[in-house]
Structure formats: C-alpha cells, structure tokens
Amino acid sequence: MPDDTTTEEAEPKIRAFLARFFGDHRIADDEDIFATGFVNSLFIMQLVLFVEGEFALTVEDEDLEIENFSTVAAVAALVARKRSAPVSS
C-alpha cells in the first residue's frame, strides 16, 4: 500500500540520523553530505540501511545513485518517491 510520506516529514529524521556523524555541524538540506568531509564513501551503506529501516522501504540497485544520497533533500525526495510508488506483487 503506498504511503504519502512527504519530504518535509522525512527530512527531520534524516537530519537526526546525520547529526550522529556531523557533530556540531548543522547540515543544510541542500548541502552535499560527502563534500563536508565528515563521512567517507563507506558511509553511504550506513545511510542506505538507515533509509530502508526507518522508512520501511527497499532501496533498489537503480536507486543507488550518489545523487539520491548526496543531500538531505535528495534522500527525502527518494523516500517520498519510494513510499508513494505502488507496491508490485
């Protein structure tokens, strides 16, 4: 069953997760997570696992584009797209 999770609902949860890695740095919604220097490329797997667990969705191979995970806004948009998509059986 599709869910209407919006980007505005997803962004605070994503920011809270990222805060664990960014210390006192408050990341802007459009700030490139990887350009900050606080995380490395292995971090993306932690972020993918967080997204799947927190939002009860599956990140497919075709979703594993850096553009989908580079900013809070991009991750929230991915979540909103995935949650609103019809579930195939």
C-alpha positions in Angstrom: 0.0 0.0 0.0 1.5 3.4 -1.0 2.3 5.8 1.8 2.2 9.6 1.4 5.4 10.3 3.3 6.4 13.8 2.3 9.9 15.2 2.0 9.0 17.6 4.9 8.2 14.6 7.1 11.3 12.7 6.1 13.9 15.5 6.4 13.9 15.8 10.2 14.5 12.1 10.6 17.3 12.1 8.0 18.9 15.2 9.7 18.7 13.5 13.1 20.5 10.4 11.7 23.2 12.5 10.1 23.8 14.5 13.3 25.4 11.4 14.8 28.2 11.8 12.2 28.4 15.6 11.9 28.9 16.6 15.5 28.1 20.3 15.9 27.9 20.9 12.2 24.2 21.5 11.3 23.9 20.3 7.7 21.6 22.3 5.4 19.1 20.4 3.4 20.9 21.2 0.1 24.4 20.7 1.4 26.5 17.9 -0.2 26.9 15.4 2.6 30.1 13.9 1.0 31.7 17.3 0.4 31.6 18.2 4.1 34.5 15.8 4.8 32.7 14.3 7.8 31.9 11.0 6.1 33.5 8.7 3.5 32.2 6.5 0.7 31.5 3.6 3.1 29.1 5.8 4.9 26.6 5.5 2.1 25.9 1.9 3.1 25.0 3.1 6.6 22.7 5.7 5.1 21.1 3.2 2.8 20.4 0.8 5.7 19.0 3.7 7.8 16.7 4.7 4.9 15.4 1.2 4.4 14.9 0.6 8.2 13.5 4.0 9.1 11.1 4.3 6.2 10.3 0.6 5.7 11.3 0.5 2.0 13.7 -1.2 -0.2 16.5 0.7 -2.0 16.9 -1.0 -5.3 20.1 -1.2 -7.3 18.8 1.5 -9.7 18.3 3.9 -6.7 22.0 3.6 -5.7 23.0 6.8 -7.5 25.1 9.2 -5.5 22.6 12.0 -6.5 19.9 10.2 -4.4 22.1 10.3 -1.3 24.2 13.5 -1.6 21.9 15.9 0.3 19.2 15.7 2.9 16.7 17.0 0.3 17.7 14.3 -2.2 17.4 11.5 0.3 14.0 12.8 1.4 12.8 13.1 -2.2 13.9 9.5 -2.8 12.0 8.4 0.3 8.9 10.3 -0.8 9.1 8.7 -4.3 9.6 5.2 -3.0 6.8 5.5 -0.4 4.3 6.8 -2.9 5.1 4.2 -5.5 2.6 1.4 -5.9 4.0 -1.9 -4.4 4.3 -4.6 -7.0 3.3 -8.1 -6.1 
